[in-house]
Amino acid sequence: MKKRICFLVCLMVNFISAQTKSNDYFSLYKGGEKYLKPIKYILFEIDKDNEAEKKEDESKIYFYIKRQRFIFDIKKYKKDTCSTAILKKLKLENAENLQNKACEFFKKKKGEIEKQKKVTLVYPPAGCQSYFKVYVLEKINNNELIKYEVDWEYSEF
């Protein structure tokens, strides 16, 4: 009986800790406290007016959405199929405004840390793309979506 209880406890601990990965967190400075990244969802639709393009490579899929580039790496992430009903529950972001929101988020978090720790932090040289966890949603038919966890790699100011 004790073995079963110990096994269940170990299983529960592994299950709970497996829900978040190390790349779900960010730190504002080396050795600093880690914070959970906010999740942002972007809908990928190819229209004539919509500046969107999708390119596939052997192991990567590139999404170009309104001058932003997102990369889905098959070796790094998994894709998920879900119903379009999930769109009612999610808040979709505009790819054009995502860079501004990331910078605002960084400035707010930076201000909190500077007040709390009494240190001065510098603006990240590579931009603020690493502070959000981004998912690209692609509609494949009227009632199905593919959800890609992506790396936000490129942005124009």
DSSP file (Angstrom, degrees, kcal/mol; ACC not computed):
  #  RESIDUE AA STRUCTURE BP1 BP2  ACC     N-H-->O    O-->H-N    N-H-->O    O-->H-N    TCO  KAPPA ALPHA  PHI   PSI    X-CA   Y-CA   Z-CA
    1    1 A M     >        0   0    0      0, 0.0     4,-2.0     0, 0.0     5,-0.2   0.000 360.0 360.0 360.0 -41.4    0.0    0.0    0.0
    2    2 A K  H  >  +     0   0    0      1,-0.2     4,-2.7     2,-0.2     5,-0.2   0.873 360.0  55.3 -64.0 -37.0    2.8    2.4    0.9
    3    3 A K  H  > S+     0   0    0      1,-0.2     4,-2.4     2,-0.2    -1,-0.2   0.902 107.4  49.2 -63.3 -40.5    4.5    1.7   -2.5
    4    4 A R  H  > S+     0   0    0      2,-0.2     4,-2.5     1,-0.2    -1,-0.2   0.908 111.8  48.0 -65.7 -42.0    1.3    2.7   -4.3
    5    5 A I  H  X S+     0   0    0     -4,-2.0     4,-2.5     2,-0.2    -2,-0.2   0.933 112.7  48.2 -65.9 -44.9    0.9    5.9   -2.4
    6    6 A C  H  X S+     0   0    0     -4,-2.7     4,-2.5     1,-0.2    -2,-0.2   0.900 111.9  50.8 -61.3 -40.3    4.6    6.9   -3.0
    7    7 A F  H  X S+     0   0    0     -4,-2.4     4,-2.4    -5,-0.2    -2,-0.2   0.914 110.9  48.0 -63.0 -43.7    4.2    6.1   -6.7
    8    8 A L  H  X S+     0   0    0     -4,-2.5     4,-2.4     2,-0.2    -2,-0.2   0.893 111.5  50.3 -64.6 -40.0    1.0    8.2   -6.9
    9    9 A V  H  X S+     0   0    0     -4,-2.5     4,-2.3     2,-0.2    -2,-0.2   0.936 112.3  46.9 -64.4 -45.9    2.8   11.1   -5.1
   10   10 A C  H  X S+     0   0    0     -4,-2.5     4,-2.2     1,-0.2    -2,-0.2   0.898 112.3  50.8 -62.1 -40.4    5.8   10.9   -7.4
   11   11 A L  H  X S+     0   0    0     -4,-2.4     4,-2.3     2,-0.2    -1,-0.2   0.902 110.4  48.8 -63.8 -42.0    3.5   10.8  -10.4
   12   12 A M  H  X S+     0   0    0     -4,-2.4     4,-2.6     2,-0.2     5,-0.2   0.900 110.1  51.1 -65.4 -41.7    1.6   13.8   -9.3
   13   13 A V  H  X S+     0   0    0     -4,-2.3     4,-2.4     1,-0.2    -2,-0.2   0.926 112.6  46.3 -62.9 -44.7    4.8   15.8   -8.7
   14   14 A N  H  X S+     0   0    0     -4,-2.2     4,-1.4     1,-0.2    -1,-0.2   0.898 112.7  50.5 -64.1 -40.0    6.0   15.0  -12.2
   15   15 A F  H  < S+     0   0    0     -4,-2.3     4,-0.3     2,-0.2    -2,-0.2   0.914 112.9  45.4 -64.5 -43.6    2.7   15.8  -13.7
   16   16 A I  H >< S+     0   0    0     -4,-2.6     3,-1.1     1,-0.2     4,-0.3   0.918 115.1  46.1 -68.0 -43.9    2.5   19.2  -12.0
   17   17 A S  H >< S+     0   0    0     -4,-2.4     3,-0.7     1,-0.2    -1,-0.2   0.719 104.0  64.0 -73.8 -19.3    6.0   20.2  -12.7
   18   18 A A  T 3< S+     0   0    0     -4,-1.4    -1,-0.2     1,-0.2    -2,-0.2   0.523  81.7  81.7 -80.8  -4.7    5.7   19.1  -16.4
   19   19 A Q  T <  S+     0   0    0     -3,-1.1     2,-0.4    -4,-0.3    -1,-0.2   0.776  94.2  42.9 -74.0 -26.2    3.1   21.7  -17.1
   20   20 A T  S <  S-     0   0    0     -3,-0.7     2,-0.2    -4,-0.3    -1,-0.1  -0.954  72.7-151.7-123.4 143.3    5.6   24.5  -17.6
   21   21 A K    >   -     0   0    0     -2,-0.4     3,-1.6     1,-0.1     4,-0.1  -0.618  32.1-107.5-105.4 166.8    8.9   24.5  -19.5
   22   22 A S  G >  S+     0   0    0      1,-0.3     3,-1.3    -2,-0.2    -1,-0.1   0.816 118.5  59.7 -65.5 -28.8   12.0   26.5  -18.9
   23   23 A N  G 3  S+     0   0    0      1,-0.3    -1,-0.3     3,-0.0    -3,-0.0   0.439  88.2  75.3 -81.1   4.5   11.4   28.6  -22.0
   24   24 A D  G <  S+     0   0    0     -3,-1.6    13,-3.0    12,-0.0     2,-0.3   0.453  93.7  64.8 -85.4  -1.9    8.0   29.6  -20.5
   25   25 A Y  E <   -A   36   0A   0     -3,-1.3     2,-0.3    11,-0.2    11,-0.2  -0.840  63.1-165.3-121.6 156.1    9.9   32.0  -18.2
   26   26 A F  E     -A   35   0A   0      9,-2.4     9,-2.9    -2,-0.3     2,-0.4  -0.945   7.0-152.8-135.4 159.8   12.1   35.1  -18.7
   27   27 A S  E     -A   34   0A   0     -2,-0.3     7,-0.1     7,-0.2     3,-0.1  -0.993  12.2-146.6-131.6 139.5   14.6   37.0  -16.6
   28   28 A L  S    S+     0   0    0      5,-0.5     2,-0.3    -2,-0.4    -1,-0.1   0.709  84.4  14.1 -80.6 -20.2   15.3   40.7  -17.0
   29   29 A Y  S >  S-     0   0    0      4,-0.2     3,-2.5    92,-0.1    -1,-0.2  -0.985  98.2 -76.2-151.3 159.3   19.0   40.3  -16.0
   30   30 A K  T 3  S+     0   0    0     -2,-0.3     3,-0.1     1,-0.3    -2,-0.0  -0.323 118.7   7.8 -61.5 127.1   21.5   37.5  -15.5
   31   31 A G  T 3  S+     0   0    0      1,-0.2    -1,-0.3    -2,-0.1     3,-0.1   0.506 103.1 134.4  80.3   4.4   20.8   35.7  -12.3
   32   32 A G    <   -     0   0    0     -3,-2.5    -1,-0.2     1,-0.2     2,-0.0  -0.226  65.4 -72.7 -82.1 173.4   17.6   37.6  -11.7
   33   33 A E        -     0   0    0     -3,-0.1    -5,-0.5     1,-0.1     2,-0.4  -0.319  49.1-123.2 -64.1 145.6   14.2   36.3  -10.7
   34   34 A K  E     -A   27   0A   0     -7,-0.1     2,-0.3    -3,-0.1    -7,-0.2  -0.770  25.2-165.8 -97.6 138.7   12.3   34.4  -13.4
   35   35 A Y  E     -A   26   0A   0     -9,-2.9    -9,-2.4    -2,-0.4     2,-0.3  -0.923  26.7-107.9-122.4 146.6    8.8   35.5  -14.5
   36   36 A L  E     -A   25   0A   0     -2,-0.3   -11,-0.2   -11,-0.2   -12,-0.0  -0.546  37.9-119.2 -73.4 133.4    6.2   33.6  -16.5
   37   37 A K        -     0   0    0    -13,-3.0    95,-0.2    -2,-0.3     2,-0.1  -0.525  24.9-117.2 -73.8 136.0    5.8   34.9  -20.0
   38   38 A P        -     0   0    0      0, 0.0    95,-2.8     0, 0.0     2,-0.4  -0.486  31.0-122.2 -67.5 145.0    2.3   36.2  -21.0
   39   39 A I  E     -b  133   0B   0     93,-0.2     2,-0.4    -2,-0.1    95,-0.2  -0.773  27.8-171.2 -95.6 132.8    0.7   34.2  -23.8
   40   40 A K  E     -b  134   0B   0     93,-2.8    95,-2.6    -2,-0.4     2,-0.4  -0.970   7.4-154.0-124.4 139.4   -0.3   36.0  -27.0
   41   41 A Y  E     -bc 135  92B   0     50,-0.7    52,-3.4    -2,-0.4     2,-0.4  -0.936   7.9-171.2-116.0 134.5   -2.4   34.5  -29.8
   42   42 A I  E     -b  136   0B   0     93,-2.5    95,-3.3    -2,-0.4     2,-0.5  -0.991  17.8-137.4-125.9 131.5   -2.2   35.6  -33.4
   43   43 A L  E     -b  137   0B   0     50,-0.5     2,-0.7    -2,-0.4    95,-0.2  -0.771  14.7-149.9 -89.6 126.4   -4.6   34.4  -36.1
   44   44 A F  E     +b  138   0B   0     93,-3.6    95,-0.8    -2,-0.5     2,-0.4  -0.866  27.3 160.0 -99.6 116.3   -2.9   33.6  -39.5
   45   45 A E        -     0   0    0     -2,-0.7     2,-0.7    93,-0.1    93,-0.0  -1.000  33.9-137.3-136.0 133.5   -5.2   34.2  -42.5
   46   46 A I        +     0   0    0     -2,-0.4     2,-0.3     5,-0.1     5,-0.1  -0.830  39.6 152.0 -94.1 114.5   -4.0   34.7  -46.0
   47   47 A D        -     0   0    0     -2,-0.7     5,-0.4     3,-0.5    -2,-0.0  -0.817  56.1-111.8-128.4 169.6   -6.0   37.5  -47.7
   48   48 A K  S    S+     0   0    0     -2,-0.3    -1,-0.1     1,-0.2     4,-0.0   0.902 120.4  35.9 -68.9 -40.6   -5.2   39.9  -50.5
   49   49 A D  S    S+     0   0    0      2,-0.1     2,-0.5    -3,-0.0    -1,-0.2   0.756 100.6  88.3 -84.3 -26.2   -5.1   42.9  -48.1
   50   50 A N  S    S-     0   0    0      1,-0.1     2,-2.2     2,-0.1    -3,-0.5  -0.614  78.4-134.6 -78.9 124.8   -3.6   41.0  -45.2
   51   51 A E        +     0   0    0     -2,-0.5    15,-3.7    -5,-0.1     2,-0.4  -0.523  58.4 133.4 -79.3  77.6    0.2   41.1  -45.2
   52   52 A A  E     +F   65   0C   0     -2,-2.2     2,-0.3    -5,-0.4    13,-0.2  -0.987  25.3 167.2-135.4 140.5    0.5   37.3  -44.5
   53   53 A E  E     -F   64   0C   0     11,-2.2    11,-3.2    -2,-0.4     2,-0.4  -0.994  17.3-154.3-150.6 147.2    2.7   34.6  -46.0
   54   54 A K  E     -F   63   0C   0     -2,-0.3     2,-0.4     9,-0.2     9,-0.2  -0.992  11.4-177.8-127.8 129.0    3.6   31.1  -45.0
   55   55 A K  E     -F   62   0C   0      7,-2.6     7,-3.6    -2,-0.4     2,-0.4  -0.989  11.6-152.2-127.2 136.5    6.8   29.3  -46.1
   56   56 A E  E     +F   61   0C   0     -2,-0.4     5,-0.2     5,-0.2     2,-0.2  -0.901  13.2 179.3-113.3 137.7    7.7   25.7  -45.2
   57   57 A D        -     0   0    0      3,-3.5     0, 0.0    -2,-0.4     0, 0.0  -0.482  50.6 -82.1-114.9-173.1   11.2   24.3  -45.0
   58   58 A E  S    S+     0   0    0     -2,-0.2     3,-0.0     1,-0.2    -2,-0.0   0.932 124.0   3.7 -61.3 -46.9   12.3   20.8  -44.1
   59   59 A S  S    S+     0   0    0     15,-0.0    15,-2.7     1,-0.0    16,-0.5   0.339 125.5  61.7-123.3   5.4   12.0   21.3  -40.3
   60   60 A K  E     - G   0  73C   0     13,-0.2    -3,-3.5    14,-0.1     2,-0.4  -0.965  55.3-154.1-136.7 151.4   10.6   24.8  -40.0
   61   61 A I  E     -FG  56  72C   0     11,-2.3    11,-2.9    -2,-0.3     2,-0.5  -0.995  16.9-153.1-122.2 127.7    7.5   26.8  -40.9
   62   62 A Y  E     -FG  55  71C   0     -7,-3.6    -7,-2.6    -2,-0.4     2,-0.5  -0.880   6.0-165.3-104.4 126.9    7.9   30.5  -41.3
   63   63 A F  E     -FG  54  70C   0      7,-3.1     7,-2.8    -2,-0.5     2,-0.6  -0.960   1.1-167.6-111.4 122.8    4.9   32.8  -40.8
   64   64 A Y  E     +FG  53  69C   0    -11,-3.2   -11,-2.2    -2,-0.5     2,-0.5  -0.945  15.1 171.1-108.9 111.9    5.2   36.4  -42.0
   65   65 A I  E >   -FG  52  68C   0      3,-2.5     3,-1.1    -2,-0.6   -13,-0.2  -0.952  66.2 -31.0-129.1 111.6    2.4   38.4  -40.6
   66   66 A K  T 3  S-     0   0    0    -15,-3.7    -1,-0.1    -2,-0.5   -14,-0.1   0.909 125.2 -43.2  46.3  59.0    2.3   42.2  -41.0
   67   67 A R  T 3  S+     0   0    0    -16,-0.3    89,-0.6     1,-0.2     2,-0.4   0.612 117.7 111.6  66.0  17.0    6.1   42.7  -41.1
   68   68 A Q  E <   -GH  65 155C   0     -3,-1.1    -3,-2.5    87,-0.2     2,-0.5  -0.936  55.7-148.7-116.1 143.3    6.6   40.3  -38.2
   69   69 A R  E     -GH  64 154C   0     85,-1.9    84,-1.9    -2,-0.4    85,-1.5  -0.955  13.8-177.5-118.5 129.1    8.3   36.9  -38.6
   70   70 A F  E     -GH  63 152C   0     -7,-2.8    -7,-3.1    -2,-0.5     2,-0.5  -0.961  10.3-154.6-122.6 139.6    7.4   33.8  -36.5
   71   71 A I  E     -GH  62 151C   0     80,-2.6    80,-2.7    -2,-0.4     2,-0.6  -0.962   6.0-161.5-122.9 126.1    9.1   30.5  -36.8
   72   72 A F  E     -G   61   0C   0    -11,-2.9   -11,-2.3    -2,-0.5     2,-0.6  -0.929  12.3-160.1-102.0 117.4    7.7   27.1  -35.9
   73   73 A D  E >>  -G   60   0C   0     -2,-0.6     4,-2.9    76,-0.3     3,-0.7  -0.886   8.9-156.3-102.0 117.2   10.4   24.5  -35.4
   74   74 A I  T 34 S+     0   0    0    -15,-2.7    -1,-0.1    -2,-0.6   -14,-0.1   0.820  94.9  51.7 -62.4 -32.5    9.2   21.0  -35.7
   75   75 A K  T 34 S+     0   0    0    -16,-0.5    -1,-0.3     1,-0.1   -15,-0.1   0.754 118.5  36.3 -75.1 -24.5   12.1   19.7  -33.6
   76   76 A K  T <4 S+     0   0    0     -3,-0.7     2,-0.2     1,-0.1    -2,-0.2   0.828 120.8  27.4 -98.6 -39.5   11.5   22.1  -30.8
   77   77 A Y     <  -     0   0    0     -4,-2.9     2,-0.3    72,-0.1    -1,-0.1  -0.759  64.9-132.1-125.3 167.2    7.7   22.5  -30.6
   78   78 A K        -     0   0    0     -2,-0.2    71,-0.7    -3,-0.1     2,-0.3  -0.888  18.2-133.4-116.3 150.9    4.5   20.5  -31.3
   79   79 A K  E     -D  148   0B   0     -2,-0.3     2,-0.4    69,-0.1    69,-0.2  -0.747  18.2-154.7-101.8 156.6    1.5   21.6  -33.1
   80   80 A D  E     -D  147   0B   0     67,-2.1    67,-3.9    -2,-0.3     2,-0.5  -0.977   8.3-140.3-132.8 140.2   -2.0   21.1  -31.9
   81   81 A T  E     +D  146   0B   0     -2,-0.4     2,-0.3    65,-0.2    65,-0.2  -0.859  32.7 162.9 -99.9 134.0   -5.4   20.8  -33.6
   82   82 A C  E     -D  145   0B   0     63,-2.4    63,-3.2    -2,-0.5     2,-0.1  -0.923  38.3 -89.2-145.0 170.0   -8.3   22.4  -31.9
   83   83 A S  E >   -D  144   0B   0     -2,-0.3     3,-1.4    61,-0.2    61,-0.2  -0.420  30.1-122.8 -79.6 153.4  -11.8   23.6  -32.6
   84   84 A T  G >  S+     0   0    0     59,-0.8     3,-1.6     1,-0.3     4,-0.3   0.648 104.2  80.9 -70.0 -13.0  -12.7   27.1  -33.9
   85   85 A A  G >  S+     0   0    0     58,-0.3     3,-1.2     1,-0.3     4,-0.5   0.754  77.5  70.9 -62.6 -22.7  -14.9   27.4  -30.8
   86   86 A I  G X> S+     0   0    0     -3,-1.4     4,-1.4     1,-0.2     3,-1.0   0.741  80.6  74.4 -66.0 -22.1  -11.7   28.2  -28.9
   87   87 A L  G <4 S+     0   0    0     -3,-1.6    -1,-0.2     1,-0.3     5,-0.2   0.793  88.8  59.2 -62.7 -27.3  -11.5   31.6  -30.6
   88   88 A K  G <4 S+     0   0    0     -3,-1.2    -1,-0.3    -4,-0.3    -2,-0.2   0.802 109.3  43.6 -69.8 -27.8  -14.4   32.8  -28.4
   89   89 A K  T <4 S+     0   0    0     -3,-1.0     2,-0.2    -4,-0.5    -2,-0.2   0.717 104.8  74.8 -89.3 -23.1  -12.3   32.1  -25.3
   90   90 A L  S  < S-     0   0    0     -4,-1.4     2,-0.7     1,-0.0     0, 0.0  -0.605  73.2-133.7 -95.5 150.9   -9.0   33.6  -26.6
   91   91 A K        -     0   0    0     -2,-0.2   -50,-0.7   -49,-0.0     2,-0.3  -0.915  26.3-147.5 -99.9 113.9   -8.0   37.2  -27.0
   92   92 A L  B     -c   41   0B   0     -2,-0.7     2,-0.3    -5,-0.2   -50,-0.2  -0.609   9.0-144.4 -84.4 140.7   -6.4   37.5  -30.4
   93   93 A E        -     0   0    0    -52,-3.4     2,-0.5    -2,-0.3   -50,-0.5  -0.724  14.5-119.0-103.0 152.4   -3.6   40.1  -30.8
   94   94 A N    >>  -     0   0    0     -2,-0.3     4,-0.8     1,-0.1     3,-0.6  -0.806  18.1-141.9 -88.0 127.0   -2.8   42.2  -33.8
   95   95 A A  H 3> S+     0   0    0     -2,-0.5     4,-0.5     1,-0.2     3,-0.4   0.809  99.1  59.3 -61.8 -30.3    0.7   41.4  -35.1
   96   96 A E  H 34 S+     0   0    0      1,-0.2     4,-0.4     2,-0.1     3,-0.3   0.882 110.9  39.9 -65.3 -38.0    1.3   45.1  -35.9
   97   97 A N  H <> S+     0   0    0     -3,-0.6     4,-2.2     1,-0.2    -1,-0.2   0.504  91.6  89.8 -90.1  -5.0    0.8   46.1  -32.3
   98   98 A L  H  X S+     0   0    0     -4,-0.8     4,-2.4    -3,-0.4    -1,-0.2   0.882  84.6  52.2 -63.1 -40.0    2.6   43.2  -30.7
   99   99 A Q  H  X S+     0   0    0     -4,-0.5     4,-2.2    -3,-0.3    -1,-0.2   0.920 110.3  48.4 -63.0 -43.5    6.0   44.9  -30.7
  100  100 A N  H  > S+     0   0    0     -4,-0.4     4,-2.4     1,-0.2    -1,-0.2   0.907 111.7  49.7 -63.3 -41.1    4.6   48.0  -28.9
  101  101 A K  H  X S+     0   0    0     -4,-2.2     4,-2.5     1,-0.2    -1,-0.2   0.890 109.9  51.3 -64.8 -38.5    2.8   45.8  -26.4
  102  102 A A  H  X S+     0   0    0     -4,-2.4     4,-2.3     2,-0.2    -2,-0.2   0.911 111.4  47.2 -65.1 -41.7    6.0   43.8  -25.7
  103  103 A C  H  X S+     0   0    0     -4,-2.2     4,-2.6     2,-0.2    -2,-0.2   0.897 112.5  49.2 -66.5 -40.5    8.0   47.1  -25.2
  104  104 A E  H  X S+     0   0    0     -4,-2.4     4,-2.3     2,-0.2    -2,-0.2   0.905 111.0  50.4 -63.8 -41.6    5.3   48.4  -22.8
  105  105 A F  H  X S+     0   0    0     -4,-2.5     4,-2.6     2,-0.2     5,-0.2   0.920 111.3  48.7 -61.6 -44.1    5.3   45.1  -20.9
  106  106 A F  H  X S+     0   0    0     -4,-2.3     4,-3.1     1,-0.2     5,-0.2   0.933 111.2  49.2 -61.6 -46.7    9.1   45.3  -20.6
  107  107 A K  H  X S+     0   0    0     -4,-2.6     4,-2.3     2,-0.2    -1,-0.2   0.893 112.7  47.9 -61.5 -40.3    9.1   48.9  -19.4
  108  108 A K  H  X S+     0   0    0     -4,-2.3     4,-1.9     2,-0.2    -1,-0.2   0.942 115.7  43.1 -65.5 -47.8    6.4   48.2  -16.8
  109  109 A K  H  X S+     0   0    0     -4,-2.6     4,-2.4     1,-0.2    -2,-0.2   0.885 113.2  53.3 -65.7 -38.9    8.3   45.1  -15.5
  110  110 A K  H  X S+     0   0    0     -4,-3.1     4,-2.7    -5,-0.2    -1,-0.2   0.913 108.2  50.4 -61.4 -44.5   11.6   47.0  -15.6
  111  111 A G  H  X S+     0   0    0     -4,-2.3     4,-2.0    -5,-0.2    -1,-0.2   0.896 110.4  49.6 -61.1 -41.5   10.1   49.8  -13.5
  112  112 A E  H  X S+     0   0    0     -4,-1.9     4,-2.3     2,-0.2    -2,-0.2   0.929 113.5  45.6 -62.6 -45.4    8.8   47.3  -10.9
  113  113 A I  H  X S+     0   0    0     -4,-2.4     4,-3.3     1,-0.2     5,-0.4   0.904 110.9  52.6 -66.5 -42.1   12.2   45.6  -10.7
  114  114 A E  H  X S+     0   0    0     -4,-2.7     4,-1.2     1,-0.2     5,-0.4   0.885 113.2  44.2 -63.6 -38.2   14.2   48.8  -10.5
  115  115 A K  H  < S+     0   0    0     -4,-2.0    -1,-0.2    -5,-0.2    -2,-0.2   0.915 119.0  43.4 -68.9 -42.6   12.0   50.1   -7.6
  116  116 A Q  H  < S+     0   0    0     -4,-2.3    -2,-0.2    -5,-0.2    -3,-0.2   0.935 127.6  26.1 -70.0 -48.8   12.1   46.7   -5.8
  117  117 A K  H  < S-     0   0    0     -4,-3.3    -3,-0.2    -5,-0.2    -1,-0.2   0.539  96.9-129.3 -95.9  -9.5   15.8   45.9   -6.2
  118  118 A K     <  +     0   0    0     -4,-1.2     2,-0.3    -5,-0.4    -3,-0.2   0.940  64.8 126.4  56.1  51.8   17.1   49.4   -6.5
  119  119 A V        -     0   0    0     -5,-0.4     2,-0.5    -6,-0.2    -1,-0.2  -0.864  60.1-122.2-128.7 164.1   19.1   48.6   -9.7
  120  120 A T        -     0   0    0     -2,-0.3     2,-0.3    -3,-0.1   -10,-0.0  -0.955  26.2-164.1-111.8 123.6   19.2   50.2  -13.1
  121  121 A L        -     0   0    0     -2,-0.5     2,-0.2   -11,-0.1   -92,-0.1  -0.807  10.7-135.5-106.1 147.2   18.4   47.9  -16.0
  122  122 A V        -     0   0    0     -2,-0.3   -12,-0.0     1,-0.1     0, 0.0  -0.623  30.7 -93.3 -98.3 159.8   19.2   48.7  -19.7
  123  123 A Y        -     0   0    0     -2,-0.2    -1,-0.1     1,-0.1     5,-0.0  -0.480  51.3-101.1 -68.1 137.8   16.9   48.2  -22.7
  124  124 A P    >   -     0   0    0      0, 0.0     3,-1.1     0, 0.0    -1,-0.1  -0.425  23.9-143.4 -65.3 130.8   17.5   44.8  -24.3
  125  125 A P  T 3  S+     0   0    0      0, 0.0     3,-0.1     0, 0.0    -2,-0.1   0.784  98.0  50.5 -66.6 -26.8   19.6   45.2  -27.5
  126  126 A A  T 3  S-     0   0    0      1,-0.3     3,-0.3     2,-0.0     2,-0.2   0.486 115.5-110.9 -90.0  -2.7   17.7   42.5  -29.4
  127  127 A G    <   -     0   0    0     -3,-1.1    -1,-0.3     1,-0.1     3,-0.3  -0.519  37.5 -67.0 100.8-172.9   14.3   43.9  -28.7
  128  128 A C  S >  S+     0   0    0      1,-0.2     3,-1.5    -2,-0.2     4,-0.2   0.179  90.6 110.8-105.5  16.2   11.4   42.8  -26.6
  129  129 A Q  G >  S+     0   0    0     -3,-0.3     3,-1.0     1,-0.3    23,-0.2   0.781  70.3  62.8 -64.0 -26.9   10.4   39.6  -28.5
  130  130 A S  G 3  S+     0   0    0     -3,-0.3    -1,-0.3     1,-0.2    -2,-0.1   0.471  87.1  72.6 -81.1   0.3   11.6   37.2  -25.9
  131  131 A Y  G <  S+     0   0    0     -3,-1.5     2,-0.4   -94,-0.1    -1,-0.2   0.495  91.6  60.5 -95.6  -3.1    9.1   38.5  -23.2
  132  132 A F  S <  S-     0   0    0     -3,-1.0     2,-0.6   -95,-0.2    20,-0.2  -0.935  71.5-138.6-120.9 146.8    6.0   36.9  -24.8
  133  133 A K  E     -b   39   0B   0    -95,-2.8   -93,-2.8    -2,-0.4     2,-0.4  -0.935  33.1-158.5 -98.6 120.9    5.1   33.3  -25.5
  134  134 A V  E     -bE  40 150B   0     16,-0.7    16,-2.4    -2,-0.6     2,-0.4  -0.856  16.5-170.8-114.1 136.0    3.4   33.5  -28.9
  135  135 A Y  E     -bE  41 149B   0    -95,-2.6   -93,-2.5    -2,-0.4     2,-0.5  -0.979  12.0-150.6-118.7 134.9    1.0   31.0  -30.6
  136  136 A V  E     -bE  42 148B   0     12,-2.5    12,-2.8    -2,-0.4     2,-0.5  -0.923  10.3-155.1-104.2 127.4    0.0   31.3  -34.3
  137  137 A L  E     -bE  43 147B   0    -95,-3.3   -93,-3.6    -2,-0.5     2,-0.5  -0.903   8.4-168.7-105.1 124.3   -3.5   29.9  -35.1
  138  138 A E  E     -bE  44 146B   0      8,-2.6     8,-2.5    -2,-0.5     2,-0.5  -0.957  17.7-135.9-117.0 123.7   -4.1   28.8  -38.6
  139  139 A K  E     + E   0 145B   0    -95,-0.8     6,-0.2    -2,-0.5     3,-0.1  -0.642  23.9 175.6 -77.2 124.4   -7.6   28.0  -39.8
  140  140 A I  E     -     0   0B   0      4,-2.0     2,-0.3    -2,-0.5     5,-0.2   0.690  67.8 -16.0-103.7 -23.4   -7.6   24.8  -41.9
  141  141 A N  E >  S- E   0 144B   0      3,-1.3     3,-0.7     0, 0.0    -1,-0.3  -0.896  90.2 -68.8-158.7-169.6  -11.4   24.6  -42.4
  142  142 A N  T 3  S+     0   0    0     -2,-0.3     3,-0.0     1,-0.2    -3,-0.0   0.760 128.6  22.1 -64.4 -26.1  -14.6   26.1  -41.0
  143  143 A N  T 3  S+     0   0    0    -60,-0.1   -59,-0.8   -59,-0.1     2,-0.4   0.223 110.9  74.1-129.9  18.5  -14.4   24.3  -37.7
  144  144 A E  E <   -DE  83 141B   0     -3,-0.7    -4,-2.0   -61,-0.2    -3,-1.3  -0.992  47.8-175.3-136.3 144.4  -10.7   23.4  -37.1
  145  145 A L  E     -DE  82 139B   0    -63,-3.2   -63,-2.4    -2,-0.4     2,-0.5  -0.923  19.5-139.4-127.0 153.2   -7.5   25.3  -36.3
  146  146 A I  E     -DE  81 138B   0     -8,-2.5    -8,-2.6    -2,-0.3     2,-0.6  -0.980  18.5-152.6-111.2 128.4   -3.9   24.3  -36.0
  147  147 A K  E     -DE  80 137B   0    -67,-3.9   -67,-2.1    -2,-0.5     2,-0.5  -0.897  11.7-169.8-105.1 118.5   -2.1   26.0  -33.0
  148  148 A Y  E     -DE  79 136B   0    -12,-2.8   -12,-2.5    -2,-0.6     2,-0.6  -0.919  17.9-143.7-108.0 127.0    1.6   26.5  -33.5
  149  149 A E  E     - E   0 135B   0    -71,-0.7   -76,-0.3    -2,-0.5     2,-0.3  -0.824  37.9-176.1 -83.6 125.6    3.9   27.5  -30.6
  150  150 A V  E     - E   0 134B   0    -16,-2.4   -16,-0.7    -2,-0.6     2,-0.5  -0.787  32.6-121.2-126.4 161.8    6.4   29.8  -32.4
  151  151 A D  E     -H   71   0C   0    -80,-2.7   -80,-2.6    -2,-0.3     2,-0.9  -0.910  26.4-137.3 -98.2 129.5    9.5   31.8  -31.8
  152  152 A W  E     +H   70   0C   0     -2,-0.5   -82,-0.2   -23,-0.2     3,-0.1  -0.786  38.0 161.8 -87.8 107.2    9.0   35.5  -32.6
  153  153 A E  E     +     0   0C   0    -84,-1.9     2,-0.4    -2,-0.9    -1,-0.2   0.811  47.2  36.6-102.5 -34.3   12.2   36.2  -34.4
  154  154 A Y  E     +H   69   0C   0    -85,-1.5   -85,-1.9   -25,-0.1     2,-0.3  -0.955  51.2 165.4-133.8 140.9   11.9   39.4  -36.4
  155  155 A S  E     -H   68   0C   0     -2,-0.4     2,-0.4   -87,-0.2   -87,-0.2  -0.987  23.6-141.0-150.9 143.2   10.3   42.7  -36.0
  156  156 A E              0   0    0    -89,-0.6   -57,-0.1    -2,-0.3    -2,-0.0  -0.861 360.0 360.0-102.4 139.6   10.5   46.1  -37.7
  157  157 A F              0   0    0     -2,-0.4    -1,-0.1   -58,-0.0     0, 0.0   0.431 360.0 360.0 -88.5 360.0   10.3   49.3  -35.6
